Amino acid sequence: MANNCIPIFQVWNLKSQMIRRHIVHFDKIPMYNGINKVMGYDEIAIYSPREVIEYEANAFAKTFDCVEMKSKGAARIYEAVKNLSPEEEKAYWQRIDEDFQRRHDEARRKPRAGVHRYV
């Protein structure tokens, strides 16, 4: 196959907006690719602007907000320590650290699917 082909071709409607017609005809795309195949070229994907915009809106939708998570964590910690004396706060952080170390050690000992440890 040809190495210098265009893998994706996005078409913009250059006609008047009053016509509301697009030059991408989905029934003709297989014919375009058939000609490419006969000529020795790779198939191309032809997309309308609407398809590209909808894909980008879905593909890049935010599913995790790091700043929000950090703010919620900071608020939880603030609520937990706001009325503690310095000694109590130190004990709080020691408990948190011990709990983390315990969970970390347990997780390291627990076998995970597809992960092989060579010790």
Wavefront OBJ file of the C-alpha trace (Angstrom):
o trace
v 0.000 0.000 0.000
v 1.022 3.617 -0.426
v 2.883 5.254 2.422
v 1.942 8.817 1.546
v -1.833 8.563 1.850
v -4.199 10.590 3.987
v -5.702 8.346 6.691
v -8.525 10.736 7.665
v -10.246 13.305 5.518
v -12.572 15.820 7.157
v -14.831 17.715 4.791
v -16.129 21.218 5.478
v -19.269 22.402 3.775
v -18.334 25.341 1.612
v -21.852 25.859 0.287
v -24.228 28.455 1.617
v -25.714 27.640 5.020
v -29.135 28.170 3.508
v -28.826 24.932 1.517
v -28.177 22.748 4.621
v -26.570 20.055 2.534
v -23.204 18.502 3.089
v -20.849 17.093 0.490
v -20.170 13.974 2.596
v -22.409 11.261 1.195
v -22.071 8.145 3.329
v -23.271 5.884 0.535
v -20.357 7.046 -1.672
v -17.548 6.497 0.851
v -17.220 2.758 -0.034
v -16.887 3.767 -3.703
v -14.100 6.239 -2.891
v -12.284 3.525 -0.960
v -12.872 1.034 -3.777
v -11.115 3.386 -6.190
v -8.293 3.844 -3.682
v -7.915 0.064 -3.430
v -7.836 -0.377 -7.228
v -5.239 2.407 -7.484
v -3.090 0.808 -4.757
v -3.845 3.292 -1.994
v -5.026 2.664 1.546
v -8.617 3.260 2.565
v -9.450 6.641 4.012
v -11.991 7.599 6.620
v -14.172 10.530 5.610
v -15.893 12.438 8.401
v -18.236 15.383 8.510
v -17.451 18.257 10.887
v -20.367 17.181 13.100
v -18.867 13.701 13.533
v -15.466 15.142 14.442
v -16.957 17.621 16.910
v -19.123 14.946 18.551
v -16.163 12.566 18.780
v -13.931 15.191 20.375
v -16.674 16.189 22.828
v -17.011 12.566 23.956
v -13.384 11.501 23.704
v -12.029 14.388 25.708
v -14.843 14.612 28.249
v -13.413 15.081 31.700
v -13.953 11.990 33.834
v -11.607 12.882 36.688
v -10.966 16.282 38.240
v -7.656 16.333 40.115
v -8.188 19.832 41.535
v -11.626 18.873 42.858
v -10.202 15.722 44.466
v -7.392 17.719 46.095
v -9.842 20.314 47.424
v -12.147 17.655 48.889
v -9.199 15.868 50.508
v -7.907 19.119 52.002
v -11.382 19.944 53.356
v -11.664 16.485 54.969
v -8.262 16.868 56.616
v -9.095 20.372 57.810
v -12.334 19.135 59.399
v -10.485 16.259 61.069
v -7.720 18.392 62.639
v -9.252 21.847 63.123
v -10.087 21.334 66.843
v -7.076 19.198 67.778
v -4.206 20.271 69.960
v -0.694 19.966 68.484
v -0.180 16.652 70.329
v -3.531 15.301 69.096
v -2.771 16.382 65.537
v 0.607 14.619 65.698
v -1.143 11.446 66.925
v -3.709 11.822 64.087
v -0.960 11.931 61.452
v 0.829 8.988 63.060
v -2.396 6.929 62.861
v -2.864 7.961 59.227
v 0.731 6.971 58.438
v 0.444 3.603 60.237
v -2.833 2.852 58.442
v -1.289 3.733 55.091
v 1.761 1.546 55.778
v -0.492 -1.391 56.780
v -2.655 -1.069 53.644
v 0.423 -0.674 51.467
v 2.039 -3.816 52.898
v -1.207 -5.775 52.459
v -1.513 -4.635 48.853
v 2.071 -5.687 48.106
v 1.436 -9.171 49.485
v -1.840 -9.626 47.633
v -1.315 -11.275 44.225
v -2.681 -9.352 41.254
v -3.910 -10.931 38.057
v -1.347 -10.743 35.290
v 1.456 -9.476 37.563
v 4.361 -11.801 38.278
v 6.795 -11.040 41.047
v 10.280 -12.467 40.846
v 11.719 -12.300 44.345
l 1 2 3 4 5 6 7 8 9 10 11 12 13 14 15 16 17 18 19 20 21 22 23 24 25 26 27 28 29 30 31 32 33 34 35 36 37 38 39 40 41 42 43 44 45 46 47 48 49 50 51 52 53 54 55 56 57 58 59 60 61 62 63 64 65 66 67 68 69 70 71 72 73 74 75 76 77 78 79 80 81 82 83 84 85 86 87 88 89 90 91 92 93 94 95 96 97 98 99 100 101 102 103 104 105 106 107 108 109 110 111 112 113 114 115 116 117 118 119
